[in-house]
Amino acid sequence: MLVYAVRTEFSDGSERDDYLDWLRGGHVAAVVAGGALTGEVTILDDGSVESRYTFASREAFADYEAGPAVALRADGAGRFPGARFARTVGERILSAEL
């Protein structure tokens, strides 16, 4: 399982609120429709936002990056020019739930 995370930092609290509205309003669903299996959003203690998505494989993520991600990333960058985006990708090796 591949995990893709986007950490977004803001210098302006109102921009963060608008960003959260955008995520809730369809962006996370669009990433899932574009190939992710799951999507979740966390407000971190430092005020930044982490969006985390799982993909079935690196190939599925590569297809997402070559296709839907291009327009989705451009949309986010255009809407939130003051935000700083940091992306990470890795393999999930363990997961546990109650």
C-alpha positions as CSV (number, residue, x, y, z in Angstrom):
1,M,0.0,0.0,0.0
2,L,1.4,3.4,-1.0
3,V,0.8,6.5,1.3
4,Y,0.8,9.9,-0.2
5,A,0.7,12.9,2.2
6,V,0.5,16.6,1.5
7,R,1.4,18.9,4.4
8,T,0.2,22.5,3.9
9,E,1.3,25.5,6.0
10,F,-0.3,28.9,6.0
11,S,0.8,32.3,7.2
12,D,-2.9,33.4,7.3
13,G,-5.6,31.6,9.4
14,S,-8.4,32.7,7.0
15,E,-6.5,31.1,4.1
16,R,-6.3,27.9,6.1
17,D,-10.1,28.0,6.7
18,D,-10.7,28.5,3.0
19,Y,-8.4,25.6,2.2
20,L,-10.2,23.3,4.6
21,D,-13.5,24.3,3.0
22,W,-12.0,23.4,-0.4
23,L,-10.8,20.0,0.8
24,R,-14.2,19.3,2.3
25,G,-16.0,20.7,-0.7
26,G,-14.6,18.2,-3.2
27,H,-10.9,18.1,-3.5
28,V,-10.4,15.0,-1.3
29,A,-13.2,13.3,-3.1
30,A,-11.6,14.2,-6.5
31,V,-8.3,12.6,-5.4
32,V,-10.2,9.4,-4.4
33,A,-12.1,9.5,-7.7
34,G,-8.7,10.0,-9.4
35,G,-7.3,6.7,-8.0
36,A,-6.8,6.9,-4.3
37,L,-8.4,4.2,-2.1
38,T,-8.9,6.5,0.9
39,G,-8.4,10.2,1.8
40,E,-8.3,11.9,5.2
41,V,-7.4,15.3,6.5
42,T,-5.8,16.2,9.9
43,I,-5.2,19.7,11.4
44,L,-1.9,19.3,13.1
45,D,-1.0,20.9,16.4
46,D,1.2,23.5,14.7
47,G,-1.8,24.7,12.6
48,S,-0.7,23.1,9.4
49,V,-3.0,20.7,7.5
50,E,-2.1,17.2,6.4
51,S,-4.0,15.4,3.7
52,R,-3.2,11.7,3.5
53,Y,-4.2,9.3,0.8
54,T,-3.6,5.6,0.2
55,F,-3.1,4.1,-3.2
56,A,-3.1,0.4,-4.1
57,S,0.4,0.5,-5.6
58,R,3.1,2.8,-6.9
59,E,1.7,2.2,-10.4
60,A,-1.7,3.5,-9.3
61,F,-0.1,6.5,-7.8
62,A,2.0,7.1,-11.0
63,D,-1.2,7.0,-13.0
64,Y,-2.7,9.6,-10.6
65,E,0.3,11.8,-10.8
66,A,0.4,11.7,-14.6
67,G,-3.4,12.3,-14.9
68,P,-5.7,13.9,-12.4
69,A,-3.0,15.3,-10.1
70,V,-1.8,17.8,-12.7
71,A,-5.1,19.7,-12.7
72,L,-5.8,19.2,-9.0
73,R,-2.4,20.6,-7.9
74,A,-2.7,23.5,-10.3
75,D,-6.1,24.3,-8.8
76,G,-4.8,24.3,-5.3
77,A,-1.7,26.4,-6.1
78,G,-3.9,28.9,-7.9
79,R,-6.4,29.2,-5.1
80,F,-3.9,29.3,-2.2
81,P,-0.9,31.2,-3.4
82,G,0.3,31.9,0.1
83,A,0.3,28.3,1.2
84,R,3.5,26.1,1.3
85,F,3.0,22.5,0.1
86,A,5.3,19.6,1.1
87,R,4.6,16.2,-0.4
88,T,5.8,12.8,0.8
89,V,5.3,9.3,-0.5
90,G,6.1,6.0,1.2
91,E,5.1,2.4,1.5
92,R,2.8,1.4,4.4
93,I,4.3,-1.6,6.1
94,L,1.9,-2.0,9.1
95,S,-1.6,-0.9,10.0
96,A,-3.7,-1.7,13.1
97,E,-7.2,-0.8,14.2
98,L,-9.4,-1.7,17.1
